[in-house]
Amino acid sequence: MSIRKELPELVKANVISQDTADRISDYYTFKSEQNSNRLYIVFRILGTLLFGIGIILIIADNWEKLSRSVKTSLAIYIY
């Protein structure tokens, strides 16, 4: 049972005013937007970490095949 579905009925029964119903609806809209933003941030962090780990694993897998100058420049760049 959602509070948003009950709001028109409460206004019709004169339990709350239309202004109060609008404010309640705005509050729950804002609250649901905040939760989706947090989830979006979590997925962005997870994706960034996985991407970074993938790059590190590709370099680690091919480390022996790289020339000494490339290894040195990578070591200096990362340091």
C-alpha positions in Angstrom: 0.0 0.0 0.0 1.6 3.2 -1.2 1.1 6.5 0.5 0.9 8.2 -2.9 -2.1 6.1 -3.9 -3.9 7.1 -0.7 -3.4 10.9 -1.0 -6.3 11.6 -3.4 -8.6 9.7 -1.1 -7.4 11.6 1.9 -7.9 14.9 0.2 -11.4 13.8 -1.0 -12.4 12.9 2.6 -11.1 16.3 3.9 -8.5 14.6 6.1 -5.7 16.6 4.7 -5.6 19.7 2.4 -4.5 19.6 -1.2 -1.4 21.6 -0.2 -0.4 19.0 2.4 -0.9 16.2 -0.2 1.3 18.0 -2.7 4.0 18.5 0.0 3.9 14.8 1.0 4.1 13.8 -2.7 7.1 16.1 -3.3 8.8 14.7 -0.2 8.6 11.1 -1.3 9.6 12.0 -4.9 12.7 13.7 -3.5 13.4 10.8 -1.2 13.2 8.2 -4.0 15.5 10.3 -6.2 18.2 10.4 -3.4 18.1 6.6 -3.1 18.6 6.1 -6.9 21.5 8.6 -6.9 23.2 6.6 -4.1 22.8 3.4 -6.1 24.2 5.1 -9.2 27.2 6.3 -7.3 27.8 2.8 -5.9 27.7 1.3 -9.5 30.0 4.0 -10.8 32.6 3.2 -8.1 32.3 -0.5 -8.7 32.7 0.0 -12.5 35.8 2.2 -12.0 37.4 -0.3 -9.7 36.8 -3.2 -12.1 38.2 -1.2 -15.0 41.3 -0.2 -13.1 41.9 -3.8 -11.9 41.5 -5.0 -15.5 44.1 -2.6 -16.8 46.5 -3.6 -14.0 45.9 -7.3 -14.8 46.6 -6.8 -18.6 49.9 -5.0 -17.8 50.8 -7.7 -15.2 50.1 -10.5 -17.7 52.3 -9.0 -20.4 55.0 -7.7 -18.1 57.6 -10.2 -19.2 57.1 -9.4 -22.8 57.7 -5.7 -22.4 61.1 -4.2 -23.2 63.2 -2.7 -20.4 62.6 0.8 -21.6 58.8 0.4 -21.5 59.0 -1.2 -18.0 61.1 1.7 -16.8 58.8 4.3 -18.2 55.8 2.6 -16.8 57.5 2.3 -13.4 58.4 6.0 -13.4 55.0 7.1 -14.6 53.2 5.0 -12.0 55.5 6.1 -9.2 
